[in-house]
Every structure is written in C-alpha cells, then in structure tokens.
Amino acid sequence: MITSVAIPALRRLADQIASLGAWLITLGALGLFSISLLDSALVPLPSGPDVVMILLSSMKPTWMPLYAAAATLGSAAGSTFLYMVARRAGVRALRGVKPERRERVENLLGRYDMLAVIVPAILPPPFPFKVFVLSAGVFKLKLERFVAAIVVGRAIRFLIEGLLALEFGEDARHIIERHGVKVLAGVGVLLLISLCVRFYRLRTRTDLAAAADEAGISSNDL
C-alpha cells in the first residue's frame, strides 16, 4: 500500500523522468537512441520511442532514416540487456507472467524461432512485447538470432512510423493509436515478403553463377 509520505516522492520521480524524456528529445537521434534503449530495458519514459520517432521525422524529414536507425539500435541494445538478465535469472524472470501465456510464448519460440520475435517487435503497444524478450532469454534462443530478430522487427516498425510521419506529419501518431496493429502488421508483412523475394532472387542468381562456373560457362553467356 502506498503511504501519504511516499506519494510526493513518487510524483517527484515522475516529474524527473518526464524532464529526462523532454531533454533527451532535444538531442535528436542520440536522444531517440537513449529513449529507445531505456524503454526496451524496462524504464519507460512518458514520450516513448514511437512518439519521438514520429515527432522528429515530421520536423526533419530528410533525417528520417537516421532516426529509424537510432531507434532500432537503441531498442536492440535495451532488449539485449533484458534478454541477458532473463537468461541469467531463468524462469524467475517470468514469475509475473501467467502460466498459460508463458506456455504459449514458449511454444511460439520453439515452433517459429526468430519469427516469434520479429512479429511482436513490429507490433505497437499495448502488445506485450517484453514477454517475448524475457521468454527468449529464459528459453535460450541463440543470442545472435535474437539480436537479428530484434533489429529486423524494430527496423520495420520504425521505418513504417517514419514513412507515415513523412506522409501525415504528427497525425501519424493518431493513425497508429487507432489502427496501429493493422497498419504496422499489414505493411510489415509486405516488407517481409519483399525481403524474402529479394533474398530468393539473390540466392537463385548466386546458385546459377556457381553452376555456370562449374560448367565452365562465363556469366556473359547466361
């Protein structure tokens, strides 16, 4: 139970956190990196990375790719810290998670591996993304695969938000609040399909070149 003595202290702490977030925004890409890192490491700020990403991108559209990269790297760093804590703590890290949800996430990780982290990394709040981060650590998804999944998922998410900011300005925030799951999931799926198609074409081209080399045919003859 929170006592009357503790309430003023909590208010002062909340004001200090809000001031920190406001100051970080003034630092641009570096501030967005820091906000994303703190948010992913269980220290959320009032102005989360999604809001700041849209705000900064609408103010300086040409810097949008830099902001997306900063937010992605910050989120990856914070999530990796949380992953390492959960990996060391073991099942204790999930003591606040309902057993049925924990079992569902474990099954998803076992069945879909990286994809079970990429998709939640794309989806906006209130989707319980941190449960997947903690579970990836507890159930020991390989670190390099975890980091790659976070980078891919968050890059897609922040790039979508940046593109929406370029098109709609700060109104992009309201679009995501109302239709966030549909917008991010839909565009995210399209981007993933595009990446898969490009990877397949590159792989096919590489295989053809390798086969041609073995047969003694130059690439100009293909």
N, C-alpha and C positions, 0 to 999 in steps of 0.2 A: 504494500500500500504506500502511495506517495504522500509524504507528510507536507504540511504547510511550509516547513522550513526548506524542503527540497524543491518546491515549485519555483521560487525565484532563481535558484541555481540552474534549474533546467531551462528556464527562459533565457538566462544569460548565455548558456551554452548554445541554445538555438540561435540567438542573435549573433554569436560569434561565428557559428557555422555559416549562417546566411551572409555575413560580412566577408568571410573567406571565399565563398562562392562568387559574390559580386566582384571581389578583387581579382579572382582568377580569370573571370570573363575578360577583363581589361588586358590580359596578357595574350589574347588571341589564340593561336594554335597551341602554344605552350600551356596556356590556361586550360584549353579544352582537353589536352592530353592529361593534365593533372586531375581535372574533374572526372574524366572517364576512368582513370586509374582508381581514384577514391571510391567512385560509385560501384565499380566492379569488386572492390576489396571490402565491401560491407560498410562503407562510410558514405552513404548517400548525401548529396547536397541538394538544397531546395531547387536550384537550377541544374537539372540533370543534363547529361551529355547530349541527349536528343534535342532539348530546348536550345541549348547553346549552339549546337551544330546548325540548326535552322537559323538562329539569330545571326551568327557570324557569316554564314553563307549568303544570307539575304543582304547583308551590309557590304560584303566584298565578294561578289560572285566569282571573280577570276581566281580567288583563293580557295574555292570550294574543295578541289581535290586535296589540297594540303590539309584542310580542316578534317576531311574524311580520314586521311592517313593518320593524323594526330589522334583523333578519337578512337580509331581502330587499334593503334599501338597501345594507347593508354588502357583501353578495355582489355586487351590481351595481357598486358602486364599485371593489372589488378586481378584478372580471372586466374592467371597462373599462380599468383600468390595464394589465392583462396584454394586453388586446386592442391597446392603443396601442403597447406595447413590441413586440409581434409585427408590427404593421403597419409599424413603422419598420425592424425587423430583416429583414423579408421571409422568404424560405424558410429562412434560417439559424435562425429560431425553431423550426423543425420538424426540426432535424437529429437529434434523439433519437427521432424517430418513424419507424417502419418505412415504407418507400415505399408498400407496398400499403395500409396503414392510412391514410396521408396521402392517397392517391388516392381511397379510399373516402369519406373525410370531405369532400374537395373535391367529389366527385360529389353527395353528400347536400346540401351547401350550395348547389350550383348548381341542384339539382332542387327542393329543398323550402324554400330560403331561411330565413326565421325559424323555421319548424317544426323545422328541423335543429338549432336551438339550444334551442328551448323544451323539447323532449322530453328531451335529455340533462341540462338544468338541473333537471328534475323527478326524475330517477333518482338513487338513493343510491350512495355508494361501494360497491364498487370500480369503478363505471363511469367510464371515462376522460373526464370532462367537460372538463378543461383542454385536451385535444387539440382539442376543438371551439372553445374560446375562442381558442386560438392560431391555429387554421386560419381562423376568422372574420376575424382581423386580417390574416393573411398573404394571404388571397384577397379581402380588401377588401369584406366585407359592410358595407353602409352603417351608419355608427355609430349613427344613431337607431333603425334596425331591430334592430341588435344589442342595444342597451340595452333596448329594449322587450321583446325576446325573453327576455332575462335576467330582467327584472322579472316578467314573466308566469310563466315557468317556476319561478323561485325562490319566488314568492309562493304558487303552488300547492303546491310541496313543503313549505314551512314551515307553511302553514295545515293541510295534512294531518297533519303531525307534531304541531302544536298540538292539533288535534281528537283525535288518538289519545291525547295526553297527558291531555286532559280526561276521556277515557273510561277509560283504563287506568293513568294515573299514570306513574311511571317505568318500568313494564313495557312501555310503548310502545317503548322503546329496543330491547328484545329482539324485539318483533314485527317491527320494521323490519330488525333484523340478520338474522332468519331468513327473512322474507318481504318484504323491502323493495321489491324490484323489482316484485313482483306487486301489493303494496298501493298503492305510490305510482303505478305505471303505471295500475292499474285506476281508482283514484279520480281521478287526473289526467285520464284520458280522459273520465270522466263530467263533470268540471268544465269541460273544454274544450268538450264537446258542449253543456253547459248555457249556456256563454258564447256559443257560436255561435248557439244557438236564440234567446237573448235579443237578440243583435245583429240577427238576421234579422227578428225581430218588430218591433224598434225601427225598422229600415230600412223594413220594409213599411208601418208606421204613418206614418212620415215621408213616404214616397212617396205614400201615399193622401191625406195632408193637403195635399201640394204639388199633386196632381192636382185636389183639390177646390177649392183656391184659384184655380187656373187656370180651372176651370169656373164659378167664382162661387158655389160651394156652401159654406155655413158648416160648421164642424166638428160643430155640433149636429145637422145634417141627416144626418150619416153614420151 
